[in-house]
Amino acid sequence: MAARKPLYYSVFGALLMCIALLVSHPVLGWERLRSDAPERYEVVRGDTLWGISARYLRSPWQWPELWQANPQIRNPHLIYPGDVLVLGRCQGAPCLTLERGQSVVKLTPQMRTVPEREAIAPLPMDVVRAFLREHRVLEEGESLRELAYVVGGENRRLISGAGDTLYVRGELPARARLGIYRQSDPYLANDGTPLGIEMINIGEARQLSSEGDIARVEVLSAYQEVRNNDILMALEDREQEEIFQPRAPLNSLSGHIIAVPGGVRFIGRLQVVAVDLGTQDGLQPGHVLRVDQQGELVNDPRTDELIQLPATEAGQVMVFKPYNRVSYALVMQASNVLTVGDVARTPVR
């Protein structure tokens, strides 16, 4: 009969098995937490999900790994001013739980309207909304020649504004409000492949009447003067998803910053860039991409050969408007000045 092993051998074996399980199922480690991460944080108006994530994590896009499900909350993904985030441990790993803040309302004999609380946004939505009002992409496969365009104004005007009447040739979409756009620069991949065309929003209009392929439209608003050959299209749906959290794409992606709408040469935080990746690559709103800059070319002091130093991480961008083959993203962090041509890829987990 074999001798029984002491109890501490069994405990040690069980401990080794637990360690093996933890290694095979990685969780967010304490080393990824900022050293100055607060134990409790009360959400205030003006916060963004990215900003709160950056208080706790070295890489804010890892937020979903830190967030603990709160089943007692109707929608645990929405966070409101007054809520308190509590940093604790969940099965040995760092996690955040939510204490729902309650607004205190002082009652008086008069009837008062209590404003509905607005959840914090994932990123500065005022920047995003202003950009989406002015920019969109005409995707590859959508022909400019098939879209309705301005052929003239009343009284032979070459330039029109709000309140003026225009004549438009082509088929107009059946919408109460139409967008007036002007063609800008084409978006091209590094190898020259066309990805789409940047369209600048000039204003909005509505159709008054039509005869044959000519329609009369009224300019309702104009951010710039409306000119002949400007395009009329259905306005894009500008509603953003209520829930989109900073997170890494599920697949390994590698593309480039191909343009900066507005013609800016050097790119900093909270500026919008276009990248040559889109929904066909799996990009969704909220996906975070790491921006790498190519290393310098230097001469080897011994061989005198020209060598290139490794690429270095220079920033992070968050996608907020993906199209099929190109996406708009907001620069969330930039340790260096970013430039067109920098590599945008899935961040290292």
PAKEDO-106595 format. One line per 10 residues: their letters; for each residue x, y, z of C-alpha. Coordinates in Angstrom, 3 decimals. Example, Ala and Ser with C-alpha at 12.3 -4.5 7.8 and 13.67 -1.06 7.14 Angstrom:
# PAKEDO-106595
as	12.300 -4.500 7.800 ~ 13.670 -1.060 7.140
END
This chain:
# PAKEDO-106595
maarkplyys	0.000 0.000 0.000 ~ 1.485 3.310 -1.040 ~ 2.209 5.784 1.693 ~ -0.112 8.773 1.842 ~ 1.504 12.071 0.901 ~ 1.442 14.853 3.498 ~ -1.437 17.322 3.188 ~ 0.848 20.224 2.151 ~ 1.791 18.333 -1.008 ~ -1.892 18.259 -2.040
vfgallmcia	-2.312 21.940 -1.241 ~ 0.854 22.786 -3.185 ~ -0.384 20.756 -6.168 ~ -3.757 22.495 -6.090 ~ -1.995 25.869 -5.942 ~ 0.101 24.983 -9.000 ~ -3.065 23.979 -10.840 ~ -4.712 27.320 -9.989 ~ -1.649 29.213 -11.228 ~ -1.719 27.231 -14.472
llvshpvlgw	-5.395 28.086 -14.950 ~ -4.733 31.775 -14.336 ~ -1.876 31.784 -16.841 ~ -4.034 30.082 -19.480 ~ -6.894 32.560 -18.836 ~ -5.161 35.950 -18.508 ~ -6.936 38.805 -16.723 ~ -6.086 42.443 -16.304 ~ -3.099 42.573 -13.959 ~ -2.360 45.160 -11.296
erlrsdaper	0.721 46.215 -13.259 ~ -1.573 47.696 -15.947 ~ -3.194 49.930 -13.339 ~ -1.860 53.443 -12.825 ~ 0.087 53.837 -9.608 ~ -2.043 56.875 -8.693 ~ -5.407 55.268 -9.548 ~ -8.043 56.473 -7.039 ~ -9.898 53.939 -4.904 ~ -13.114 55.943 -5.318
yevvrgdtlw	-13.992 58.456 -7.999 ~ -17.190 60.477 -8.326 ~ -18.211 61.136 -11.912 ~ -18.704 64.820 -12.708 ~ -20.334 66.602 -15.617 ~ -17.896 66.981 -18.494 ~ -16.182 63.645 -17.857 ~ -15.694 61.240 -20.744 ~ -15.353 57.485 -20.572 ~ -11.864 57.768 -22.064
gisarylrsp	-10.863 60.374 -19.476 ~ -12.102 58.244 -16.580 ~ -10.381 55.180 -18.044 ~ -7.126 57.145 -18.199 ~ -7.383 57.850 -14.447 ~ -7.164 54.130 -13.743 ~ -5.303 52.464 -16.593 ~ -2.033 52.983 -18.416 ~ -3.921 51.961 -21.588 ~ -7.469 53.405 -21.374
wqwpelwqan	-8.777 51.102 -24.136 ~ -8.505 48.204 -21.643 ~ -11.504 49.640 -19.797 ~ -13.844 46.654 -20.481 ~ -11.355 44.346 -18.739 ~ -11.482 46.527 -15.605 ~ -15.232 47.120 -15.587 ~ -17.232 44.782 -13.356 ~ -20.786 43.925 -14.385 ~ -23.343 45.585 -12.104
pqirnphliy	-26.520 43.512 -12.427 ~ -28.434 45.768 -10.041 ~ -28.166 48.637 -12.525 ~ -30.681 48.696 -15.397 ~ -28.012 49.589 -17.935 ~ -24.562 49.041 -16.364 ~ -22.768 50.408 -19.433 ~ -24.066 53.943 -18.897 ~ -22.363 56.127 -16.311 ~ -23.863 59.381 -15.018
pgdvlvlgrc	-22.601 62.422 -13.119 ~ -22.891 61.661 -9.404 ~ -22.098 57.956 -9.797 ~ -19.184 56.690 -7.761 ~ -16.665 54.203 -9.162 ~ -15.059 51.929 -6.579 ~ -11.769 50.156 -7.297 ~ -11.545 46.705 -5.724 ~ -10.607 43.089 -6.331 ~ -12.555 40.519 -8.297
qgapcltler	-11.008 37.055 -8.024 ~ -7.656 38.648 -7.305 ~ -7.735 41.011 -10.301 ~ -8.487 44.761 -10.214 ~ -12.050 45.705 -11.074 ~ -14.401 48.666 -10.878 ~ -17.901 48.553 -9.455 ~ -20.523 51.248 -9.570 ~ -22.437 52.999 -6.816 ~ -25.337 54.742 -8.463
gqsvvkltpq	-25.574 58.398 -7.471 ~ -28.979 59.765 -6.533 ~ -29.949 63.335 -7.319 ~ -31.477 65.208 -4.372 ~ -34.526 67.257 -5.330 ~ -35.812 69.948 -2.983 ~ -39.615 69.891 -2.945 ~ -41.654 73.105 -2.823 ~ -45.362 73.821 -3.282 ~ -44.573 74.698 -6.917
mrtvpereai	-44.342 72.088 -9.661 ~ -40.763 71.599 -10.845 ~ -39.354 69.730 -13.797 ~ -36.351 67.579 -12.969 ~ -34.050 67.354 -16.007 ~ -33.245 63.856 -17.187 ~ -29.689 62.871 -16.418 ~ -27.423 62.548 -19.428 ~ -24.905 59.724 -19.457 ~ -21.267 60.689 -19.938
aplpmdvvra	-19.957 60.334 -23.465 ~ -17.126 57.997 -24.449 ~ -15.145 60.899 -25.975 ~ -15.630 64.667 -26.495 ~ -18.844 64.522 -28.500 ~ -18.869 68.261 -29.274 ~ -15.730 67.728 -31.381 ~ -17.259 64.667 -33.059 ~ -20.623 66.303 -33.802 ~ -18.999 69.394 -35.294
flrehrvlee	-16.837 67.235 -37.533 ~ -19.691 64.979 -38.673 ~ -21.762 68.036 -39.556 ~ -19.046 69.174 -41.955 ~ -17.498 65.972 -43.337 ~ -18.501 62.650 -44.847 ~ -17.079 60.077 -47.259 ~ -18.468 59.246 -50.680 ~ -17.482 55.613 -50.816 ~ -15.870 53.833 -53.700
geslrelayv	-18.645 52.543 -55.953 ~ -20.826 55.644 -55.436 ~ -20.417 57.720 -58.586 ~ -20.392 61.510 -58.381 ~ -21.822 61.637 -61.907 ~ -24.979 59.868 -60.743 ~ -25.726 62.391 -57.987 ~ -27.904 65.490 -58.304 ~ -25.943 68.732 -58.711 ~ -26.558 72.485 -58.787
vggenrrlis	-26.876 73.962 -62.290 ~ -27.848 77.512 -61.390 ~ -29.615 79.952 -59.117 ~ -32.524 82.313 -59.563 ~ -31.741 85.553 -61.398 ~ -28.605 83.920 -62.831 ~ -26.842 83.888 -59.490 ~ -23.526 82.027 -59.451 ~ -23.342 82.007 -55.650 ~ -26.318 81.411 -53.352
gagdtlyvrg	-27.042 81.384 -49.625 ~ -29.776 80.679 -47.077 ~ -33.250 81.562 -48.382 ~ -32.220 81.454 -52.049 ~ -33.707 79.123 -54.654 ~ -31.493 76.802 -56.693 ~ -31.991 74.665 -59.775 ~ -30.702 71.125 -59.469 ~ -30.315 68.487 -62.157 ~ -30.585 64.772 -61.383
elpararlgi	-32.629 62.479 -59.169 ~ -33.066 63.783 -55.635 ~ -33.599 61.420 -52.701 ~ -37.074 61.490 -51.183 ~ -36.098 63.351 -48.017 ~ -37.572 66.446 -46.379 ~ -34.069 67.832 -45.780 ~ -31.139 67.383 -48.125 ~ -27.457 68.021 -47.619 ~ -25.476 70.258 -49.968
yrqsdpylan	-21.894 68.977 -50.383 ~ -18.740 69.991 -52.215 ~ -16.202 67.496 -53.479 ~ -12.856 67.679 -51.715 ~ -9.779 65.435 -51.828 ~ -9.826 61.723 -52.712 ~ -8.743 59.265 -50.037 ~ -6.037 56.937 -51.331 ~ -4.297 53.932 -49.809 ~ -0.481 53.915 -49.667
dgtplgiemi	-0.373 51.995 -52.950 ~ -2.641 54.531 -54.654 ~ -5.852 52.474 -54.440 ~ -8.883 54.826 -54.253 ~ -10.854 54.411 -51.002 ~ -13.415 57.208 -51.293 ~ -13.818 60.966 -51.629 ~ -14.036 63.509 -48.831 ~ -17.222 65.572 -49.101 ~ -17.598 68.921 -47.326
nigearqlss	-21.061 69.909 -46.120 ~ -22.011 73.345 -47.453 ~ -25.550 73.546 -46.108 ~ -29.051 72.052 -46.170 ~ -31.975 72.412 -48.576 ~ -35.471 71.151 -49.354 ~ -37.135 70.397 -52.666 ~ -39.880 72.766 -53.808 ~ -40.910 71.326 -57.178 ~ -39.571 69.447 -60.191
egdiarvevl	-40.050 69.329 -63.949 ~ -38.337 66.531 -65.847 ~ -34.852 66.106 -64.438 ~ -34.683 69.702 -63.134 ~ -35.775 70.459 -59.554 ~ -36.218 73.715 -57.639 ~ -34.833 73.627 -54.113 ~ -34.712 76.181 -51.312 ~ -31.499 76.646 -49.344 ~ -32.454 76.323 -45.668
sayqevrnnd	-29.003 76.954 -44.213 ~ -25.553 77.555 -45.616 ~ -22.134 77.328 -43.926 ~ -20.454 78.485 -47.165 ~ -21.695 79.985 -50.418 ~ -23.460 77.414 -52.608 ~ -21.984 77.196 -56.116 ~ -22.751 75.481 -59.400 ~ -21.788 71.791 -59.457 ~ -22.233 71.374 -55.690
ilmaledreq	-23.824 68.008 -54.868 ~ -27.166 67.288 -53.173 ~ -27.434 64.066 -51.168 ~ -29.477 62.625 -48.337 ~ -28.090 63.773 -44.994 ~ -26.271 61.097 -43.055 ~ -27.763 59.766 -39.856 ~ -25.695 61.645 -37.295 ~ -26.962 59.756 -34.275 ~ -24.069 58.125 -32.428
eeifqprapl	-24.391 54.863 -30.583 ~ -25.248 55.426 -26.922 ~ -22.940 52.607 -25.921 ~ -19.553 52.444 -27.484 ~ -16.658 51.819 -25.191 ~ -12.941 52.199 -25.848 ~ -11.692 48.737 -26.783 ~ -9.206 47.056 -29.076 ~ -10.364 45.436 -32.348 ~ -10.786 41.676 -32.053
nslsghiiav	-8.544 41.008 -35.048 ~ -5.008 42.090 -35.825 ~ -5.102 45.151 -38.098 ~ -2.444 47.344 -39.654 ~ -3.110 50.430 -41.758 ~ -2.033 54.057 -42.036 ~ -3.142 57.593 -41.324 ~ -3.909 58.728 -44.863 ~ -5.274 62.239 -44.370 ~ -6.130 64.995 -41.929
pggvrfigrl	-9.418 66.630 -42.966 ~ -8.872 70.354 -43.098 ~ -5.364 70.090 -44.508 ~ -3.471 70.247 -41.211 ~ 0.038 68.884 -41.598 ~ 0.945 68.067 -38.000 ~ -1.528 66.189 -35.837 ~ -2.140 66.527 -32.100 ~ -4.644 65.451 -29.468 ~ -8.374 65.798 -30.277
qvvavdlgtq	-7.747 66.234 -33.988 ~ -9.550 64.027 -36.509 ~ -7.636 61.754 -38.887 ~ -8.669 59.403 -41.686 ~ -7.238 55.868 -41.662 ~ -7.288 53.318 -44.496 ~ -9.211 50.716 -42.485 ~ -12.979 50.310 -42.306 ~ -15.926 48.069 -41.595 ~ -14.706 45.492 -44.113
dglqpghvlr	-11.667 45.127 -41.834 ~ -13.858 44.735 -38.739 ~ -13.613 48.298 -37.394 ~ -16.485 49.564 -35.252 ~ -17.136 52.810 -33.349 ~ -15.068 52.743 -30.157 ~ -12.208 50.678 -31.538 ~ -8.823 52.023 -30.479 ~ -5.764 51.876 -32.728 ~ -2.163 52.402 -31.695
vdqqgelvnd	-0.191 54.831 -33.859 ~ 3.427 53.887 -34.542 ~ 6.030 56.109 -36.152 ~ 8.785 54.746 -38.333 ~ 12.229 54.704 -36.766 ~ 15.006 56.966 -38.023 ~ 17.508 55.978 -40.692 ~ 21.030 55.929 -39.213 ~ 24.468 54.894 -40.372 ~ 26.027 51.867 -38.692
prtdeliqlp	29.333 53.219 -37.278 ~ 31.152 49.963 -38.046 ~ 29.737 48.832 -41.381 ~ 28.654 52.273 -42.621 ~ 25.445 50.664 -43.905 ~ 22.133 52.548 -43.634 ~ 19.821 50.893 -41.097 ~ 16.348 51.753 -39.884 ~ 15.598 51.894 -36.164 ~ 12.478 50.083 -34.885
ateagqvmvf	9.110 51.857 -34.942 ~ 7.952 53.495 -31.709 ~ 4.454 54.100 -30.329 ~ 3.480 57.747 -30.759 ~ -0.206 57.870 -29.841 ~ -3.662 56.309 -29.843 ~ -6.778 57.098 -31.889 ~ -10.400 56.057 -31.362 ~ -12.622 55.294 -34.353 ~ -15.966 57.124 -34.275
kpynrvsyal	-17.187 56.927 -37.898 ~ -16.171 53.877 -39.939 ~ -17.052 53.551 -43.604 ~ -16.427 50.489 -45.748 ~ -12.752 51.110 -46.534 ~ -11.867 54.269 -44.616 ~ -12.651 55.547 -41.107 ~ -12.571 58.785 -39.173 ~ -10.832 58.596 -35.785 ~ -10.108 61.056 -32.995
vmqasnvltv	-6.588 61.366 -31.606 ~ -6.904 60.553 -27.887 ~ -3.231 60.492 -26.932 ~ -0.113 61.768 -28.694 ~ 3.353 61.537 -27.156 ~ 4.816 62.830 -30.434 ~ 3.384 64.956 -33.231 ~ 1.593 62.530 -35.573 ~ 1.818 62.809 -39.346 ~ 0.183 61.363 -42.450
gdvartpvr	1.800 57.992 -43.189 ~ 2.107 56.884 -39.562 ~ 1.052 53.272 -39.006 ~ -2.291 52.592 -37.247 ~ -2.610 49.088 -35.820 ~ -4.308 46.965 -33.186 ~ -2.743 47.775 -29.794 ~ -0.751 45.097 -27.966 ~ -2.884 43.412 -25.326
END
